Amino acid sequence: MDENTRKQLEKIFHAGLQAVDPESAVKRHVQLTDRQLRVGEKSYSLDDFRRIFVTGVGKGTAPMAKALEDILGDRITEGWIIVKYDHGLPLERIRVLEAAHPVPDNAGLESARFVLQKLAECTENDLVICAFSGGGSALFPSVQPPLNFEEKQKTTKLLLECGATINEINSIRKHMSLGKGGRLAKTAYPATVISLFLSDVVGDPLDVIASGPTVPDTSTFADCVEIMEKFSISQRVPPGVFRFFKEGAEGLLEETPKAGDIVFQHSQNLIVGNNRAALLAAGDQAAKLGYDTRILSSLIEGEAREVAVIMAAIGKEIIESGHPLPAPACILAGGETTVTIRGQGKGGRNQELALAAAIALKGWPRITLLSAGTDGSDGPTDAAGAFADGNTFRDALRMDLNPMQYLLNNDSYNFFDKLGQLFKTGPTRTNVMDVICLLVT
Amino acid sequence: MDENTRKQLEKIFHAGLQAVDPESAVKRHVQLTDRQLRVGEKSYSLDDFRRIFVTGVGKGTAPMAKALEDILGDRITEGWIIVKYDHGLPLERIRVLEAAHPVPDNAGLESARFVLQKLAECTENDLVICAFSGGGSALFPSVQPPLNFEEKQKTTKLLLECGATINEINSIRKHMSLGKGGRLAKTAYPATVISLFLSDVVGDPLDVIASGPTVPDTSTFADCVEIMEKFSISQRVPPGVFRFFKEGAEGLLEETPKAGDIVFQHSQNLIVGNNRAALLAAGDQAAKLGYDTRILSSLIEGEAREVAVIMAAIGKEIIESGHPLPAPACILAGGETTVTIRGQGKGGRNQELALAAAIALKGWPRITLLSAGTDGSDGPTDAAGAFADGNTFRDALRMDLNPMQYLLNNDSYNFFDKLGQLFKTGPTRTNVMDVICLLVT
């Protein structure tokens, strides 16, 4: 593997990463000048507010809160954020609460309750700035009374098993929660609520990132009842749960807040960092290195090995015909692929994608690919991803490694570990899914 | 579905088709001026030859031969082509032999024997112009003595079952044949041999199209023995077959001709039509219609439904960010996808791709896709492919068709038939695999 190309790929990836570092992402979108707080396209006069609170939930929320402290300093009255264990940072005015992820724990339940209690005390003279990032759903567990945590978990488990879509599951979960689906905004009402999102979901759907605590919900109790009946689980969920939803559908319980609801009148939701931002910055770096650069899509989904084959097909076309652009070329793609696990091996979706690319690129030495997770951890491994090029297949055979066997066994980690082609970044504090970079020299 | 967009897609597809019409493809690459025959980059003086023969094999070979008659007229001494039943054309000087495809029949065996006999009579004063297209392998069946047809078939069947790659299978089949793997060129030696290929294989590998009758073989008898041993079928193939290969490996039989062999000294192999040519012409048409146009790749492979998801992701990115190019945009891709059949329905890879696109594009009305086979027949259906757009999903639900169910059942034909979104061209006389066209308006 060419060392120079590999270094260029690392440089391109890190440029992308830098653009979505939670701290700098917030600072790029939030500025304070003369007591005017500029947030994206909007502007707020700090003189309109008596108190400023900061809250937030998600794995990358601590550096986002840090940025807000840097910007607002002692203008922040108080703050409370919930992050994953070991994802905290020493902050001056904002209290960092830690909880378990991805399986919620008691600390999460208590922290969520505490934050909601604090927000409930807000008045129309208060400004609440929220920071949301991936992991926010699990880190903010709560249950609408009279339901209890066990009933909610049982229902979720049934939904997962019955084949409901993630949207359907989310509709039901939001209605069982206290803070999700716009309910955090409702709790803080009549305060002004600004929410900053670091998106870890393909397409940046605000109501999905951290389950949209400040975003209008598009589903109703009636929808939830329909979903349960459609999947024939209305009699299988705990009896209290179905009763709860029936009562909700009959208008006896409070709906999640909807678009146009007064609680959103003074709220702003803004994406401060997403996969596209990472790709754009990575693309700028690639252009600086002399590559004709195109961003293919930040909305890539699908089976990792299939995405690899298409990326390889584009690279080969560049060499053979100069389409879609002439070499030296850089094609960037991002999103989140999936892996259908059939083997017993160790790997992640990025490493699997790179392994499939190594097979598809066999004999095309001018093409090199890096696929890596922006959070620095790909699957249950210590690597962020892996490099593959047109010589990887040959190099593997020389070391008596059969790439096809490793792919069949979903054992991409061990494959690239032996070849010395893993890409390790360590934890990056951010997560905007994955970046795939293809260089044709 | 917007009628205007649909008509534009048809126009773009037909422009691509026209570029790979076998007759015009040959005429674009072969011209006669003042007794100088120009073939691609090379030029031949007809005065150097006493006789000109035309031969060829493949489904699209009749119109290719027709073009050669138009160009050379009565300068053609004689000719013999083998085409699929009902794929002939009335020709003046070239005899059209018909045979069975995809399962070879006796007519194919006799025709192949006849053509080889004729070519064996060639001298250094002869020019042989060959036309090859898809289907050429099955239409030119032959067996190296002392093997017989049954032994060859049994061996092929075993190879298919044991998991050998298509390359490995081809190596063994070429060595058992009389005309494949460069042996047709060897038979015609010392004549000058010009071969024109219409490519129906991803990447245009000359040694694969029609099994490369005039192309150096890269495999040896020794390789074949190794393959048989690797898959433990050396004792399971008919005893005569393994003996044959052992003798070959020991140098007792004549090898297939290799690169550098004298038989290729006066030969030229030229692709006159391929998927890329279709995409380029389709792209020109799209540009004329006002679309910013990019050819993504003519080398697309992989599961049809996965390719659909990526095409959709690119379309959405165009709308959301103007990458990889701004709307109105046209993205063209080509190649040959596969379908893993799990259901009982009716469809083809193009219709399945369109169905998966309809699901992925749900709610994106500005994006429309056509996927279609250039031969006009997609799978075992009378359609070439199908149209899908961001409204197709909604339209289907209104007609009580569940797109997901149809996809699960691989029943894309019935889905699009009911919606009136099948694309039918009838037989096109050509085949350069599939064209996928995505329009973002």
Interface residues (C-beta under 8 A of the other chain):
Chain A: G203 R276 L279 R294 I295 L296 S297 S298 L299 I300 E301 G302 E303 E306 V307 V309 I310 A313 I314 K316 E317 E320 S321 H323 P324 G335
Chain B: G203 R276 L279 R294 I295 L296 S297 S298 L299 I300 E301 G302 E303 E306 V307 V309 I310 A313 I314 K316 E317 E320 S321 H323 P324 G335
